[in-house]
């Protein structure tokens, strides 16, 4: 139920994010979800891509610093209050969300401090997506 997330660290300069997207697109790697964060001198791009190992190698070879981490992806009902109910279950399970972002409409990814425990606690409460299911969206 863990999903591989590729994080890319970028210098804060024009065109660097476009370069990442261009490299992945040219290689036929589809971006399923992403999040960006910026600081004064650098940016962080979190990506869910169809081929994480290939994407990481491609970006590394192009001079980007990358990192793999694991996130949980959960299906959110497409209705008012759907996200609130999922987040209530996460809170009741005692999982603390470090960050989250939306992917492909009804699905979100979030990072937690103890991913194995969070999966165990949420398994019968929400619809957890496998790595393969997320990549097939």
C-alpha distance (Angstrom), angle and dihedral (degrees) to the residues before:
residue distance angle dihedral
X1 . . .
X2 3.80 . .
X3 3.79 115.5 .
X4 3.80 122.0 -151.3
X5 3.78 114.1 -122.1
X6 3.80 121.5 -165.9
X7 3.79 115.3 -146.5
X8 3.80 119.8 -161.9
X9 3.80 123.3 -166.1
X10 3.80 114.5 -148.3
X11 3.76 136.0 -172.5
X12 3.79 109.2 -116.1
X13 3.79 97.6 -108.8
X14 3.76 134.6 119.7
X15 3.78 117.6 -82.7
X16 3.81 98.0 13.8
X17 3.83 94.2 111.0
X18 3.80 90.9 45.9
X19 3.80 88.2 52.5
X20 3.81 90.3 57.7
X21 3.81 92.1 48.9
X22 3.81 91.8 45.9
X23 3.81 93.3 50.4
X24 3.79 92.3 49.8
X25 3.80 94.1 43.8
X26 3.78 93.8 48.6
X27 3.82 89.0 51.7
X28 3.81 91.0 51.8
X29 3.80 93.7 -112.2
X30 3.79 112.8 145.0
X31 3.80 121.0 -144.6
X32 3.81 108.5 -136.2
X33 3.77 96.1 -179.6
X34 3.77 140.8 -9.0
X35 3.75 145.4 -178.3
X36 3.78 129.8 -164.8
X37 3.78 130.5 -156.1
X38 3.75 127.5 178.3
X39 3.76 136.9 -156.0
X40 3.79 129.1 -179.0
X41 3.80 97.1 -82.1
X42 3.79 105.5 16.2
X43 3.76 144.9 25.8
X44 3.78 132.6 -139.0
X45 3.80 121.5 -142.8
X46 3.78 118.5 -168.7
X47 3.79 113.2 -161.3
X48 3.77 138.3 -172.2
X49 3.80 104.5 -161.6
X50 3.78 135.5 174.5
X51 3.81 93.9 -117.2
X52 3.81 110.0 28.3
X53 3.82 98.5 173.5
X54 3.79 93.3 49.5
X55 3.81 91.3 44.4
X56 3.79 92.3 51.3
X57 3.81 92.8 49.5
X58 3.80 91.9 46.7
X59 3.81 93.2 49.6
X60 3.79 93.3 43.4
X61 3.80 90.6 51.4
X62 3.82 88.2 51.7
X63 3.81 90.5 55.8
X64 3.80 101.1 -98.2
X65 3.78 122.7 138.0
X66 3.81 109.7 -128.3
X67 3.78 139.5 179.4
X68 3.81 134.8 -169.0
X69 3.79 121.2 -139.3
X70 3.77 135.6 163.2
X71 3.80 126.3 -112.2
X72 3.78 136.2 175.5
X73 3.80 118.8 -117.4
X74 3.80 117.2 -157.7
X75 3.78 130.6 -172.0
X76 3.81 110.5 -121.9
X77 3.81 118.9 -155.6
X78 3.81 109.2 -112.5
X79 3.80 95.4 -125.2
X80 3.78 138.4 89.9
X81 3.79 109.2 -70.0
X82 3.81 93.4 17.1
X83 3.80 94.2 119.6
X84 3.80 91.7 42.8
X85 3.82 91.6 55.5
X86 3.81 92.2 49.9
X87 3.80 91.9 47.9
X88 3.81 90.1 47.7
X89 3.82 88.9 55.9
X90 3.81 90.7 49.1
X91 3.81 90.5 50.3
X92 3.81 92.9 46.2
X93 3.80 89.1 51.2
X94 3.80 88.0 56.1
X95 3.82 94.8 -118.6
X96 3.79 116.0 147.3
X97 3.82 114.1 -145.9
X98 3.80 114.6 -139.1
X99 3.81 94.0 -172.1
X100 3.79 138.7 -27.6
X101 3.76 140.6 -165.6
X102 3.76 138.7 -178.3
X103 3.77 125.1 -104.5
X104 3.80 128.3 -171.6
X105 3.79 99.0 -11.8
X106 3.82 107.1 -74.6
X107 3.78 100.3 34.6
X108 3.78 132.4 80.4
X109 3.78 134.2 -171.9
X110 3.75 124.1 -150.4
X111 3.77 136.4 175.1
X112 3.79 121.9 -133.0
X113 3.78 132.0 -175.6
X114 3.83 95.9 -118.3
X115 3.80 105.6 32.0
X116 3.81 96.4 175.3
X117 3.80 92.5 52.8
X118 3.81 92.1 45.5
X119 3.82 91.0 52.1
X120 3.79 90.4 49.2
X121 3.80 92.6 49.6
X122 3.81 95.6 43.9
X123 3.81 100.1 39.8
X124 3.81 95.9 99.0
X125 3.81 96.5 31.4
X126 3.81 105.0 56.1
X127 3.79 137.0 18.8
X128 3.79 105.6 -95.8
X129 3.79 115.6 -161.0
X130 3.77 124.0 -140.7
X131 3.78 122.8 -130.5
X132 3.83 89.3 -105.7
X133 3.83 92.8 49.3
X134 3.81 91.8 51.9
X135 3.78 92.5 49.3
X136 3.82 91.1 49.6
X137 3.83 94.6 54.0
